[in-house]
Amino acid sequence: MEHRTVGDAVCRARAGDGVAEHGVMMTTQESFKKRIRARMAKTGERYSAARRALIEQTQGPAAWVSQPEASEEAIRKNTGRGWEEWVALLDAGPGRDAGHTAIATWVRDEHSVGSWWAQSVTVGYERITGIRLPGEMTDGTFTVSRTRVLDLDAADFRAALLDDARRGELIPDVATTLRSKSTAKSLRFDAAHDDEPVGIVAFALDPAKDRVRLTVTHEKLPTPDDGELWKARWADWLAGLG
């Protein structure tokens, strides 16, 4: 199969400029988000903490804020308990203010759960209770990623990412500065948009039969809204490459 060149990709990426900006759907919870921002301004809390406090005011602490990644079946099979049981145990044990590491350690040591599943229980508990929102990292920032399988020459595309001028043509709306080693499997860049820092962007290229799987991961975003915006932008950028 003939692979497309980076030049072809640049043309497609430019053709899609602006689509993501206007294509992001307006949320039906805008009024709630305004309340979150108002609380942030008043209390100095992070987005996730302000959101969690408002949810608990209206729904009570037992409400599921978001779904855990591991299913009920998987968590019960691998830990011996379901999600409702784990929430009750953790609320009665270390509690919601203990911190991620302390909670995971407690699950592992007190209930003989392997490290992998102790982490899964902890992240699920954080999701259910609103301690951690989908895509939220332990430092309170958010990470999103998009993946697409493309007909591209992997070596040529990687070379373009490592060349400042070619990378600027390939990603015209984001200023990037390499922060990883040039030999790293996943190339990581400090990113800026409209002269403002917008976190870290990583590009990973993996063989997929006779094509390439390209994954874009955007880290260190301050709010879920920023995550949704950049997830949509990178999806449109990948579509332009294809």
Phi and psi in degrees as a GROMACS rama.xvg file:
@    title "Ramachandran Plot"
@    xaxis  label "Phi"
@    yaxis  label "Psi"
@TYPE xy
-81.1323  125.605  GLU-2
-85.3169  146.196  HIS-3
-74.8781  150.225  ARG-4
-88.5712  169.321  THR-5
-64.4184  -31.4158  VAL-6
-60.2503  -42.6421  GLY-7
-60.2492  -42.0442  ASP-8
-63.4756  -39.5364  ALA-9
-60.6328  -44.0282  VAL-10
-59.6275  -44.3213  CYS-11
-68.4107  -38.9586  ARG-12
-63.5136  -41.1713  ALA-13
-67.1034  -35.8955  ARG-14
-63.2801  -27.6739  ALA-15
-93.7867  4.14159  GLY-16
-55.3419  133.991  ASP-17
89.4188  -13.5896  GLY-18
-63.9836  -44.9904  VAL-19
-65.5469  -34.4253  ALA-20
-59.9118  -39.1229  GLU-21
-99.5237  -10.5893  HIS-22
-93.2163  -5.58742  GLY-23
-72.1094  124.489  VAL-24
-69.4135  139.428  MET-25
-71.0404  133.709  MET-26
-77.353  148.779  THR-27
-82.0621  -3.87986  THR-28
-108.701  30.4288  GLN-29
-60.7214  -38.4322  GLU-30
-64.608  -37.5203  SER-31
-66.5645  -39.4435  PHE-32
-64.5608  -33.9161  LYS-33
-65.0119  -38.4024  LYS-34
-64.9618  -38.6241  ARG-35
-62.0444  -46.6537  ILE-36
-65.5657  -36.3189  ARG-37
-63.9138  -40.7528  ALA-38
-66.5532  -40.1516  ARG-39
-58.1468  -43.267  MET-40
-66.2356  -33.9306  ALA-41
-78.6825  -40.7667  LYS-42
-103.969  -17.6943  THR-43
79.1238  9.99488  GLY-44
-72.8722  158.243  GLU-45
-69.3796  163.903  ARG-46
-54.5434  -48.8405  TYR-47
-64.3071  -38.4748  SER-48
-68.4891  -41.897  ALA-49
-65.147  -40.7897  ALA-50
-63.2975  -44.7396  ARG-51
-62.0632  -41.3274  ARG-52
-63.5432  -41.6843  ALA-53
-68.5594  -37.8313  LEU-54
-63.5099  -43.7877  ILE-55
-65.3229  -29.8625  GLU-56
-67.389  -34.3739  GLN-57
-98.7642  -28.1098  THR-58
-118.012  -16.0644  GLN-59
90.123  154.959  GLY-60
-67.7882  -15.3808  PRO-61
-84.3718  -10.1403  ALA-62
-66.4784  143.726  ALA-63
-81.486  113.873  TRP-64
-73.0299  -43.4418  VAL-65
-151.575  164.495  SER-66
-78.7156  139.605  GLN-67
-71.0399  157.27  PRO-68
-69.3581  -43.2812  GLU-69
-78.3351  137.702  ALA-70
-73.1577  164.272  SER-71
-57.3269  -44.2051  GLU-72
-61.9732  -45.7879  GLU-73
-66.6917  -42.2448  ALA-74
-69.7436  -36.1028  ILE-75
-69.5595  -41.3414  ARG-76
-63.5915  -39.3862  LYS-77
-96.7344  -12.8676  ASN-78
-125.488  -11.8703  THR-79
85.4903  0.737637  GLY-80
-139.892  154.027  ARG-81
-92.0814  178.016  GLY-82
-64.9262  -42.341  TRP-83
-61.8605  -38.4606  GLU-84
-64.7318  -42.6698  GLU-85
-66.0712  -39.6335  TRP-86
-61.7824  -45.0661  VAL-87
-63.4057  -43.4032  ALA-88
-62.8233  -45.7468  LEU-89
-70.5045  -36.1209  LEU-90
-62.9603  -39.1391  ASP-91
-79.7793  -20.3412  ALA-92
-93.5316  -111.306  GLY-93
-66.1204  -29.4671  PRO-94
84.6017  171.71  GLY-95
-76.7133  -15.6762  ARG-96
-99.777  7.14128  ASP-97
-72.4963  -26.8485  ALA-98
97.723  152.598  GLY-99
-58.7494  -49.2172  HIS-100
-63.3697  -43.8651  THR-101
-64.7278  -39.7659  ALA-102
-65.7606  -47.6149  ILE-103
-61.984  -39.933  ALA-104
-64.3692  -40.8885  THR-105
-63.3681  -45.0821  TRP-106
-60.1061  -44.0904  VAL-107
-66.416  -49.1339  ARG-108
-81.2365  -39.6802  ASP-109
-83.2521  -21.4094  GLU-110
-126.859  12.9162  HIS-111
53.0019  44.985  SER-112
-102.161  133.58  VAL-113
-57.8893  157.556  GLY-114
-57.2247  -42.5403  SER-115
-59.2601  -49.531  TRP-116
-76.525  -24.8799  TRP-117
-63.6615  -40.0722  ALA-118
-64.9467  -41.3508  GLN-119
-63.2166  -42.4603  SER-120
-61.5379  -43.9675  VAL-121
-65.2004  -47.2672  THR-122
-64.079  -40.9337  VAL-123
-61.8345  -43.4583  GLY-124
-60.9897  -42.1707  TYR-125
-64.9607  -35.9142  GLU-126
-67.6763  -49.2685  ARG-127
-60.0644  -42.1827  ILE-128
-89.227  -7.54255  THR-129
86.9436  4.60999  GLY-130
-62.6493  -37.5411  ILE-131
-131.386  128.128  ARG-132
-86.2217  160.789  LEU-133
-53.9085  128.566  PRO-134
85.816  -4.08401  GLY-135
-83.454  136.371  GLU-136
-94.0816  173.056  MET-137
-66.5675  -19.5421  THR-138
-89.4909  4.41908  ASP-139
90.0339  -6.26176  GLY-140
-88.0957  174.044  THR-141
-121.826  146.961  PHE-142
-126.092  134.32  THR-143
-129.496  157.835  VAL-144
-148.14  153.024  SER-145
-136.555  144.73  ARG-146
-133.197  143.936  THR-147
-150.217  141.52  ARG-148
-90.0666  126.147  VAL-149
-130.466  155.326  LEU-150
-89.8199  77.3164  ASP-151
-128.168  153.296  LEU-152
-80.528  112.864  ASP-153
-61.5043  -43.2157  ALA-154
-64.741  -42.2292  ALA-155
-66.7506  -40.5506  ASP-156
-66.4256  -41.825  PHE-157
-62.9002  -41.2489  ARG-158
-62.0773  -37.8394  ALA-159
-64.8497  -39.0854  ALA-160
-65.7779  -29.7374  LEU-161
-87.5195  -10.5137  LEU-162
-99.5519  121.419  ASP-163
-56.3624  -46.472  ASP-164
-67.4862  -46.5145  ALA-165
-66.1943  -36.8144  ARG-166
-65.6031  -37.2292  ARG-167
-63.72  -35.1831  GLY-168
-73.2035  -36.0575  GLU-169
-71.9073  -36.6589  LEU-170
-125.335  75.4663  ILE-171
-69.081  -24.2676  PRO-172
-96.7683  -0.81711  ASP-173
-127.728  122.149  VAL-174
-82.6599  129.392  ALA-175
-129.894  144.026  THR-176
-130.751  124.666  THR-177
-61.8889  130.145  LEU-178
-118.286  -15.7859  ARG-179
-95.0202  171.879  SER-180
-67.6892  147.468  LYS-181
-66.0158  -17.3572  SER-182
-92.841  -2.66561  THR-183
-63.7677  146.035  ALA-184
-63.9064  -43.4382  LYS-185
-105.493  116.819  SER-186
-84.5651  123.931  LEU-187
-112.846  138.932  ARG-188
-133.436  138.874  PHE-189
-69.0946  136.63  ASP-190
-122.907  148.078  ALA-191
-141.043  146.479  ALA-192
-134.429  127.894  HIS-193
53.7124  41.4573  ASP-194
67.2476  12.5144  ASP-195
-113.139  134.193  GLU-196
-59.8214  137.577  PRO-197
-131.717  37.399  VAL-198
90.2241  -151.989  GLY-199
-124.316  134.398  ILE-200
-117.752  132.674  VAL-201
-120.726  142.36  ALA-202
-121.469  125.321  PHE-203
-121.726  131.047  ALA-204
-113.515  123.207  LEU-205
-130.056  136.035  ASP-206
-60.1131  139.886  PRO-207
-137.419  85.9011  ALA-208
58.8895  -118.47  LYS-209
-99.9852  18.1005  ASP-210
-127.494  -169.083  ARG-211
-129.723  134.084  VAL-212
-94.8905  115.662  ARG-213
-104.787  122.25  LEU-214
-115.459  126.724  THR-215
-106.709  123.567  VAL-216
-118.411  125.564  THR-217
-112.875  116.824  HIS-218
-111.533  167.093  GLU-219
64.5413  36.2271  LYS-220
-88.1119  138.829  LEU-221
-75.6829  -28.0723  PRO-222
-138.696  162.325  THR-223
-60.1922  -34.0602  PRO-224
-61.0632  -42.7063  ASP-225
-61.8574  -39.6424  ASP-226
-60.6116  -46.5251  GLY-227
-64.6688  -39.335  GLU-228
-62.527  -48.8016  LEU-229
-73.5386  -29.5999  TRP-230
-62.7165  -41.9354  LYS-231
-67.045  -40.3186  ALA-232
-64.0285  -44.0585  ARG-233
-69.5467  -31.9158  TRP-234
-62.6292  -42.7799  ALA-235
-69.5111  -36.5477  ASP-236
-62.6413  -43.4519  TRP-237
-64.8081  -38.4613  LEU-238
-63.1708  -36.6422  ALA-239
-65.3135  -33.8126  GLY-240
-68.2292  -30.6609  LEU-241
